[in-house]
């Protein structure tokens, strides 16, 4: 009985634990959140006041744009104003924007005089950074809005344009990025240095815009507003905006023809113009851009009349918010994920039953050219196509952009009684590497290039489509060309991974090509082990100037190796030993001269030793010293002189002839002299006078 009760108790506890664990997992999945935009902005308006702006911004668009920028700031934001030429000047320190009358701020901007011979962007950026660093807020996005022509023309006392630019790009901007301070830049002329401005913004994950006419300047600032604030957006459709009951505040941003006027008609048929508005509406009218904000607006359709060719959007403050996740800077071929989720206040909406009644969709449109959408699709919450967790309230989809440029992502969540939308301007950078196969043989164009971009993080798979099969033989090469950015990496490794149909992998290490620019790497197709079809992927590894490990890989492409010739056996063949004929050769003569000299010296030493050992011992003995014949001493001196001649080669034919002549001469003298006997050269020389004996 006790055993049965205990069993039931254990079963009950186990079920409770499992149920609690399952519920906890479900809640954890439901509570997974997307990155939230910060609620406030700390902005420094950095205005170029150098004399060059008289040419590069003759229409004073930077002042018009600066005034427009003020319309996008809210009650929780702070603003500072800095001008710069050869030096930076703080026009207005960082202050709460809501406490500053907007007319006074406009006057401060207009008081900036365009004068000065030099332009030092480095000084301006440093001054703006110091202001933000002196008073940071955890809940605020820190940005610098640079309005400039990008001309780095410092005073000679400060340094050259090159040194100041390098200091800005390599030292100051990386520090700003580490502190999450973004620099967004805007240029207003074809004469502007758009490349430098783009590099300044990209180094801090900011964006840059270019506009040459007043007709487009408002679009640049509208994009800046969408990037920084990530507001809830309603698109204008059929010249109207539809507001639902959850909207507490709405702001309409509407473009119009210059000189024309807009008219708004409320759902209650109340007409409004810039000259006739109720107390709960504020209206700013620029040259061709109106900003209209209303608190607690009427629910329903708001009609837009007049203004000529109009377009626009509305932002709304509401408890029901759409939060999205999408980077503002990506690369060609990156396989990024679009993510979106609804929030009710601060609480994420994660009811599974809403998946059937709310549709999420996205669209990517180019903004730097007139073209159709490059990507559009529905998001899903089924755990597929980029969605991480099924039924968790976060809707997702993979998205790949195939071409570099400027784009805008629009995401819409539409339910039976509401619609929420966000727009995210972003930029697509060129690829870090381009991969091509110079196939060799008679198989197509050797310069068919397949340019693709890898990701910056480990494990990225840049595969989005099959390429046509390239055919070639072993005479071709793999070729990888790095972008300018990748050429700044250190410890660069470039390789091609070849995967056969049998899933055997071969890695070909590429080397820097001779006679080419520094960013070209090549490797021989001959490295592949056998004929067949391979899937090729170019891979890049390196370390950026900021010390970040960078990785990229190309899109896989198909290659068929034909006409394969098997390589010879690499085993080395034994080399026969070289045999020389007997006798001295030209390069190695028999050392006659040293032997003759050594022999003569030995004989002389031996004679002296014999003489000394044979002398009579005793107190009365007389010792007669030995005096060698003059002919012997002359012969030995002559041989020593020959040996001392360091420039004479041992075994020289001329030297051997001289030695033979001297021998003949010595033999002749010996025959005529009774004191020396003629003997073979290897015999012992003896004196004609015998050594004294004991009898004598």
C-alpha positions in Angstrom: 0.0 0.0 0.0 2.8 2.4 1.0 4.7 1.4 -2.2 1.7 2.2 -4.4 1.2 5.6 -2.7 4.9 6.4 -3.0 4.8 5.5 -6.7 1.8 7.7 -7.3 3.5 10.6 -5.4 6.7 10.3 -7.5 4.7 10.2 -10.7 2.7 13.3 -9.6 5.9 15.2 -8.8 7.6 14.1 -12.0 4.6 15.4 -14.1 4.7 18.7 -12.2 8.4 19.1 -12.9 7.9 18.3 -16.6 4.9 20.6 -16.9 6.8 23.4 -15.2 9.8 22.9 -17.5 7.7 22.9 -20.6 5.9 26.0 -19.5 9.2 27.7 -18.7 10.5 26.9 -22.1 7.4 28.2 -23.8 7.6 31.4 -21.8 11.3 31.8 -22.5 10.6 31.4 -26.2 7.7 33.9 -26.0 9.8 36.5 -24.2 12.7 36.5 -26.6 13.0 40.1 -27.7 14.5 42.0 -30.6 17.0 44.9 -30.1 15.0 47.9 -29.0 15.7 51.4 -30.5 16.8 53.8 -27.8 14.1 56.3 -26.8 16.2 59.5 -27.0 18.9 61.1 -29.2 21.9 63.2 -28.2 22.9 64.9 -31.4 25.7 67.3 -32.4 25.0 69.3 -35.6 28.5 69.8 -37.1 28.4 72.5 -39.7 31.3 73.2 -42.1 31.8 77.0 -42.2 35.0 77.1 -44.3 35.3 79.3 -47.4 35.2 76.3 -49.7 31.5 75.9 -48.9 30.8 79.1 -50.9 31.5 77.0 -54.0 30.4 73.5 -52.9 27.1 74.7 -51.2 26.3 77.9 -53.0 22.5 77.4 -52.3 23.2 77.2 -48.5 21.4 73.8 -48.4 23.2 72.9 -45.2 21.3 75.6 -43.4 18.0 74.5 -44.9 18.8 71.0 -44.0 19.8 71.9 -40.4 16.5 73.6 -39.9 14.7 70.5 -41.3 16.7 68.3 -38.9 15.2 70.2 -35.9 11.7 69.0 -37.0 12.7 65.4 -36.3 13.8 66.0 -32.7 11.4 65.3 -29.8 11.0 66.2 -26.1 13.5 63.6 -24.9 16.3 64.6 -27.3 19.3 66.9 -26.8 21.1 69.0 -29.3 24.5 70.8 -29.6 25.7 72.9 -32.6 29.4 73.2 -33.6 30.9 75.0 -36.6 34.4 74.5 -38.0 36.9 75.8 -40.4 40.6 75.6 -39.5 39.4 75.5 -35.8 36.2 74.3 -34.2 33.8 76.6 -32.4 30.9 75.5 -30.1 27.9 77.5 -31.1 25.6 75.9 -28.6 26.4 73.3 -26.0 24.4 70.1 -25.5 20.9 71.1 -24.2 17.4 69.7 -23.8 15.8 70.4 -27.2 12.3 70.8 -25.7 13.5 73.7 -23.5 15.0 75.7 -26.3 12.6 77.8 -28.4 13.0 76.4 -31.9 13.2 80.0 -33.4 16.3 80.6 -31.2 17.9 77.4 -32.4 17.3 78.4 -36.0 18.9 81.8 -35.4 21.9 80.1 -33.9 22.3 78.0 -37.1 21.9 81.0 -39.4 24.5 83.0 -37.4 27.2 80.6 -38.6 29.3 82.6 -41.1 31.0 81.0 -44.1 34.5 82.2 -43.9 38.1 81.0 -43.4 40.8 79.8 -45.7 41.2 76.3 -44.2 39.1 73.3 -43.4 40.0 70.8 -40.7 37.3 68.1 -40.4 39.5 66.4 -37.7 39.1 69.4 -35.4 35.4 69.5 -35.9 34.8 65.8 -35.2 37.0 66.0 -32.1 35.1 68.9 -30.7 31.7 67.2 -31.3 33.0 64.0 -29.7 34.2 65.8 -26.6 30.7 67.3 -26.1 29.0 63.9 -26.3 31.6 62.2 -24.1 31.3 64.8 -21.4 27.6 64.1 -20.8 26.6 60.5 -21.9 23.2 58.9 -21.3 22.6 55.2 -21.3 19.1 55.5 -23.0 20.2 57.9 -25.7 21.6 57.3 -29.2 24.7 59.4 -29.7 25.2 60.8 -33.2 27.2 63.5 -35.0 25.5 65.0 -38.1 28.3 66.3 -40.3 27.2 68.9 -43.0 30.3 69.4 -45.1 31.9 69.1 -48.6 34.4 66.7 -47.2 37.4 68.9 -48.2 40.3 68.3 -45.8 42.4 71.4 -46.2 44.1 72.1 -42.8 46.3 75.0 -41.9 50.0 74.2 -42.7 50.8 74.6 -39.0 48.4 71.7 -38.2 49.9 69.3 -40.8 49.2 68.1 -44.3 45.8 66.9 -45.5 47.1 63.4 -45.8 48.4 63.2 -42.2 45.2 64.8 -40.8 43.0 62.4 -42.8 45.0 59.4 -41.6 44.7 60.5 -38.0 41.0 60.9 -38.4 40.4 57.6 -40.1 42.9 55.4 -38.2 42.7 56.9 -34.7 39.6 59.1 -34.0 36.9 57.2 -35.8 37.7 53.8 -34.4 37.5 55.3 -30.9 34.1 56.8 -31.7 32.9 53.4 -33.0 34.1 51.7 -29.8 32.0 54.3 -27.8 29.0 53.7 -30.2 29.1 57.3 -31.5 27.9 57.3 -35.1 28.8 60.0 -37.6 26.2 60.5 -40.3 27.3 62.9 -43.1 25.5 64.9 -45.8 27.1 66.6 -48.9 25.5 69.1 -51.1 27.6 69.4 -54.3 29.2 67.3 -57.0 32.5 69.0 -56.0 32.3 67.4 -52.5 34.7 64.7 -51.5 32.0 62.0 -51.3 34.5 59.2 -50.9 36.0 60.7 -47.7 32.5 61.5 -46.3 31.4 57.9 -47.0 34.5 56.5 -45.3 34.0 58.7 -42.2 30.4 57.5 -41.8 31.2 53.8 -42.6 34.0 53.7 -40.0 31.4 54.4 -37.3 28.5 52.4 -38.8 26.8 55.6 -39.9 25.4 56.5 -43.2 26.1 59.3 -45.7 23.8 61.0 -48.2 24.3 63.3 -51.1 22.0 65.9 -52.6 22.8 68.6 -55.1 19.5 70.4 -55.2 17.0 71.8 -52.7 14.4 69.5 -54.2 16.0 66.5 -52.6 17.6 67.7 -49.4 14.5 66.9 -47.3 14.6 63.3 -48.5 18.1 62.9 -47.1 17.1 64.3 -43.7 13.9 62.1 -43.7 16.1 59.1 -44.2 18.4 60.2 -41.4 15.4 60.5 -39.2 14.2 57.0 -40.0 17.6 55.6 -39.3 18.1 57.3 -36.0 14.6 57.2 -34.5 13.1 54.1 -36.0 9.6 55.5 -35.7 6.3 53.8 -36.4 5.4 54.7 -39.9 2.3 54.9 -42.0 2.6 55.3 -45.8 0.4 57.8 -47.6 -1.9 55.9 -49.9 -4.2 57.7 -52.4 -3.2 61.0 -50.8 -4.5 59.9 -47.4 -3.4 58.5 -44.0 -5.5 56.1 -42.0 -5.2 56.5 -38.2 -6.6 53.9 -35.8 -7.9 54.4 -32.3 -4.6 53.4 -30.6 -2.7 56.4 -32.1 -2.0 59.1 -29.5 0.1 61.4 -31.7 0.7 61.6 -35.4 3.2 63.5 -37.5 2.8 63.9 -41.3 5.9 64.4 -43.5 4.7 65.5 -46.9 6.7 66.7 -50.0 5.1 69.2 -52.4 5.9 71.5 -55.3 7.9 74.6 -54.4 5.5 77.6 -54.0 2.4 75.5 -53.6 0.3 75.0 -50.4 -1.1 71.9 -48.8 -4.6 71.4 -47.3 -5.5 68.7 -44.8 -9.0 67.5 -44.3 -9.8 65.6 -41.1 -12.2 62.6 -40.8 -14.7 65.1 -39.5 -14.3 67.3 -42.7 -12.4 70.0 -40.9 -10.0 71.8 -43.2 -6.5 72.9 -42.1 -3.7 74.9 -43.8 -0.4 76.4 -42.6 -2.2 79.7 -42.0 -5.3 78.1 -40.3 -4.7 75.4 -37.7 -6.2 74.5 -34.3 -4.3 74.7 -31.0 -3.5 70.9 -31.0 -1.7 71.1 -34.3 1.8 72.4 -35.2 2.8 73.1 -38.8 6.3 73.7 -40.3 6.5 74.7 -43.9 9.8 74.5 -45.7 10.5 75.2 -49.4 8.9 72.0 -50.6 8.5 70.0 -47.4 5.8 70.2 -44.7 5.9 68.7 -41.2 2.5 68.6 -39.4 2.2 67.2 -35.9 -1.2 66.6 -34.1 -1.9 65.4 -30.6 -4.8 63.0 -30.1 -5.9 63.2 -33.8 -9.3 62.1 -35.0 -9.6 58.5 -35.9 -10.1 57.6 -39.6 -8.9 58.9 -43.0 -7.0 62.2 -43.3 -7.1 63.6 -46.8 -4.2 65.6 -48.4 -5.2 68.1 -51.1 -3.1 70.6 -53.1 0.6 70.8 -53.2 1.0 69.4 -56.7 3.1 66.2 -56.9 3.0 65.0 -53.3 4.4 62.0 -51.5 5.1 61.3 -47.9 4.7 59.3 -44.7 3.3 59.7 -41.2 4.9 58.7 -37.9 2.6 57.7 -35.0 3.0 57.4 -31.2 1.0 54.4 -30.1 1.1 51.6 -27.6 0.9 49.0 -30.4 4.4 49.2 -31.9 6.2 47.3 -34.6 9.9 46.6 -33.8 12.2 45.4 -36.5 15.8 44.2 -36.7 17.9 44.9 -39.8 21.4 46.3 -40.1 22.0 49.7 -41.7 25.2 48.5 -43.4 25.6 45.1 -45.1 27.6 43.5 -47.9 26.8 42.1 -51.3 25.8 38.5 -50.9 25.3 38.6 -47.1 22.5 36.2 -46.0 20.9 38.5 -43.5 17.6 37.9 -41.7 14.7 40.4 -41.6 12.9 40.2 -38.2 9.8 41.9 -36.9 7.6 41.8 -33.8 4.7 43.7 -32.4 4.8 45.2 -28.9 2.0 46.4 -26.7 3.8 49.1 -24.8 6.9 47.4 -23.5 5.4 43.9 -23.5 6.0 41.7 -26.6 2.9 40.3 -28.3 3.4 36.6 -28.5 -0.1 35.1 -28.9 0.1 32.1 -31.3 -3.4 32.7 -32.5 -2.4 36.1 -33.9 -0.2 34.4 -36.5 -3.2 33.6 -38.5 -4.8 37.0 -38.5 -1.7 39.3 -38.8 0.4 39.4 -41.9 4.0 40.5 -42.0 5.7 41.5 -45.3 8.8 43.3 -46.4 10.1 45.0 -49.5 13.6 46.4 -50.5 13.7 49.3 -52.9 16.8 51.0 -54.3 17.0 54.7 -53.5 20.0 55.7 -55.6 18.4 54.8 -58.9 15.0 54.1 -60.4 14.4 50.4 -60.3 11.9 47.8 -59.2 12.1 46.1 -55.8 15.1 43.9 -55.5 13.5 41.7 -52.8 10.0 41.2 -51.3 8.3 38.4 -49.4 6.2 37.5 -46.4 7.8 36.8 -43.1 7.0 33.6 -41.2 6.9 32.3 -37.7 7.2 28.6 -38.5 10.9 28.1 -37.7 12.1 28.0 -41.4 13.7 30.3 -44.0 15.6 32.2 -41.4 13.0 32.1 -38.5 14.9 30.7 -35.4 12.0 29.6 -33.2 8.6 28.6 -34.4 5.5 30.2 -32.9 7.4 32.7 -30.7 5.9 35.8 -32.1 9.0 36.9 -34.0 8.5 36.8 -37.8 11.5 36.4 -40.0 12.9 35.7 -43.5 16.3 35.5 -45.2 17.1 38.4 -47.5 20.1 38.7 -49.8 21.0 41.9 -51.8 23.0 41.1 -55.0 24.3 44.6 -55.8 26.0 47.4 -53.9 24.1 50.7 -53.5 21.6 52.5 -51.3 18.3 50.9 -50.4 15.3 51.3 -48.1 13.6 48.3 -46.3 9.9 48.7 -45.6 8.3 46.2 -43.2 4.5 46.1 -42.7 2.4 44.3 -40.0 -1.3 44.4 -41.1 -4.2 43.2 -38.9 -8.0 43.4 -39.3 -8.2 46.8 -37.6 -4.6 48.2 -37.7 -1.5 48.6 -39.7 2.0 49.2 -38.4 5.1 49.9 -40.6 8.8 50.7 -40.3 11.2 51.9 -42.9 15.0 51.4 -42.6 17.4 53.1 -45.0 20.6 51.0 -45.4 23.6 50.7 -47.6 25.1 47.7 -49.3 28.9 47.7 -49.6 30.9 46.1 -52.4 32.2 42.6 -51.9 35.4 41.9 -50.0 36.6 39.6 -52.7 35.8 38.6 -56.3 36.5 35.1 -57.5 37.2 34.0 -61.1 38.6 31.0 -62.9 40.9 31.5 -65.9 39.9 28.1 -67.2 42.7 27.4 -69.7 42.4 25.2 -72.8 39.6 25.8 -75.3 36.7 25.9 -72.9 35.1 29.3 -72.9 36.2 32.7 -71.8 39.1 32.6 -69.5 37.9 35.8 -67.8 34.4 34.8 -66.8 34.3 36.4 -63.4 32.1 35.3 -60.5 32.1 38.1 -57.9 30.6 37.3 -54.6 30.9 38.6 -51.0 31.4 36.7 -47.8 30.3 37.7 -44.4 32.4 39.2 -41.6 31.7 36.5 -39.1 32.8 33.0 -38.8 30.5 30.3 -40.2 28.9 32.5 -42.8 27.6 30.6 -45.8 27.4 32.8 -48.9 25.5 30.4 -51.1 22.5 31.7 -52.9 22.1 30.1 -56.3 23.8 27.8 -58.7 26.2 29.1 -61.2 26.9 27.6 -64.7 29.6 25.0 -65.1 33.0 26.3 -66.2 35.2 23.9 -68.1 39.0 23.9 -68.3 42.2 21.9 -68.1 45.2 22.0 -65.8 46.8 24.9 -67.5 44.4 27.4 -65.9 44.5 29.3 -62.6 42.2 30.3 -59.8 42.1 34.1 -59.3 40.9 36.1 -56.3 40.9 39.9 -56.3 40.5 41.7 -52.9 38.6 44.9 -52.5 40.4 48.1 -51.3 39.1 47.5 -47.8 40.3 43.9 -47.7 43.7 45.0 -49.0 44.2 46.9 -45.7 43.9 43.6 -43.7 47.0 42.0 -42.2 47.8 38.3 -41.9 45.8 37.7 -45.1 45.1 34.1 -46.1 43.4 33.4 -49.5 42.4 29.9 -50.6 40.0 28.0 -52.8 38.2 25.0 -51.4 37.4 22.4 -54.1 34.8 19.8 -53.2 34.5 16.8 -55.6 31.3 14.9 -56.4 32.5 12.2 -54.1 32.7 14.9 -51.3 36.5 14.8 -51.2 37.9 18.2 -50.3 41.1 19.8 -51.7 42.3 23.2 -50.4 44.4 25.3 -52.8 46.5 28.0 -51.2 46.7 31.1 -53.3 49.7 33.4 -53.5 50.0 37.0 -54.4 50.4 37.3 -58.1 53.6 38.7 -59.5 53.3 41.8 -61.7 49.8 42.5 -60.4 48.4 44.9 -57.9 48.6 43.9 -54.2 45.1 42.6 -54.1 45.4 39.8 -56.7 46.0 36.2 -55.6 46.4 33.2 -57.9 46.7 29.4 -57.6 47.2 26.7 -60.2 44.3 24.4 -61.3 47.0 21.8 -61.6 46.7 21.3 -57.8 43.4 19.4 -58.3 44.1 15.6 -57.9 42.0 14.2 -60.8 39.5 15.0 -63.5 35.9 15.6 -62.6 33.4 18.2 -61.5 34.1 20.3 -58.4 32.3 22.9 -56.3 34.7 25.8 -55.8 34.5 28.4 -53.0 37.1 31.2 -52.6 37.8 32.0 -48.9 39.5 35.0 -47.2 40.8 35.4 -43.7 42.5 38.4 -42.2 42.6 40.9 -39.4 41.2 44.4 -39.9 42.9 47.7 -38.9 40.7 47.6 -35.8 42.0 44.2 -34.8 38.8 42.4 -35.8 39.0 38.9 -37.3 37.5 39.0 -40.8 36.2 36.1 -42.8 34.6 36.1 -46.2 33.8 33.5 -48.8 32.4 33.6 -52.3 29.3 32.0 -53.7 30.1 28.4 -54.7 30.5 27.8 -58.5 30.9 24.7 -60.6 34.1 23.8 -62.4 34.7 20.7 -64.6 38.4 19.7 -65.0 38.9 18.0 -68.4 41.9 16.7 -70.3 43.5 15.6 -67.0 47.1 14.3 -67.3 48.4 12.3 -64.3 51.4 13.9 -62.7 54.7 11.9 -62.7 55.7 9.9 -59.6 57.2 12.4 -57.3 59.7 9.7 -56.0 63.3 11.0 -56.7 65.3 9.0 -59.3 68.8 7.8 -58.0 71.6 9.8 -59.6 74.7 7.8 -60.9 77.9 8.7 -59.3 80.2 10.7 -61.5 83.4 8.8 -62.4 86.6 10.6 -63.4 89.6 9.2 -65.2 92.8 8.5 -63.3 95.3 11.2 -62.9 95.1 14.9 -61.9 92.3 16.9 -63.5 92.2 20.5 -64.5 90.4 21.5 -61.3 92.3 19.2 -58.9 96.0 18.7 -59.4 98.3 16.4 -57.3 100.0 18.6 -54.6 103.6 18.1 -55.7 105.1 21.4 -54.4 104.0 21.0 -50.7 105.2 17.4 -50.6 108.7 18.4 -52.0 109.1 21.2 -49.4 107.9 19.1 -46.5 110.2 16.2 -47.5 113.2 18.5 -47.8 112.5 20.0 -44.3 112.2 16.6 -42.8 115.5 15.4 -44.3 117.3 18.5 -43.0 115.9 18.0 -39.5 116.9 14.3 -39.5 120.5 15.1 -40.5 120.8 17.7 -37.8 119.4 15.2 -35.3 121.9 12.4 -36.3 124.9 14.7 -36.0 123.9 15.9 -32.6 123.2 12.4 -31.3 126.6 11.0 -32.5 128.9 13.6 -30.9 131.3 12.2 -28.3 130.3 12.6 -24.7 132.9 13.6 -22.1 134.5 16.6 -20.6 137.4 16.8 -23.1 135.6 16.2 -26.3 135.6 18.7 -29.1 132.4 19.3 -31.1 132.6 20.4 -34.7 129.4 22.0 -36.0 127.7 20.8 -39.2 127.7 23.3 -42.1 125.3 22.2 -45.0 126.6 22.8 -48.5 125.7 26.1 -50.1 123.9 24.3 -53.0 121.5 22.7 -50.6 120.7 25.9 -48.7 120.0 27.7 -52.0 117.7 24.9 -53.2 115.7 25.0 -49.9 115.4 28.8 -50.0 114.2 28.7 -53.6 111.4 26.2 -52.6 110.3 28.3 -49.6 110.0 31.4 -51.8 107.8 29.4 -54.2 105.5 28.3 -51.4 105.3 31.9 -50.0 103.8 33.1 -53.4 100.1 33.0 -52.4 98.8 33.8 -55.8 100.2 30.6 -57.3 97.8 27.8 -57.7 98.9 24.4 -56.4 99.2 22.0 -59.3 99.8 24.8 -61.8 101.4 23.5 -65.0 103.8 26.5 -65.2 104.9 25.9 -61.6 105.6 22.2 -62.3 107.8 23.2 -65.3 109.8 25.6 -63.2 110.3 22.8 -60.5 111.5 20.4 -63.1 114.0 23.0 -64.5 115.3 23.6 -61.0 115.8 19.9 -60.5 117.8 19.6 -63.7 119.9 22.6 -62.8 120.6 21.1 -59.3 121.5 17.7 -60.8 124.1 19.3 -63.2 125.7 21.2 -60.4 125.9 18.1 -58.4 127.7 16.2 -61.1 130.4 18.9 -61.2 130.8 19.1 -57.5 132.4 16.3 -55.4 130.7 17.4 -52.2 127.1 16.3 -53.1 125.9 13.0 -54.5 123.2 12.8 -57.1 120.2 10.9 -55.6 116.6 10.3 -56.3 114.3 13.1 -54.9 112.8 10.7 -52.3 116.3 9.6 -51.1 118.2 10.9 -48.0 120.7 13.6 -48.7 124.2 12.9 -47.4 127.2 15.2 -46.8 130.5 14.6 -48.7 132.4 15.2 -45.5 131.6 12.4 -43.1 130.7 13.4 -39.5 133.7 13.3 -37.2 134.3 10.0 -35.5 135.6 9.0 -32.2 138.9 7.8 -33.7 139.6 11.2 -35.2 
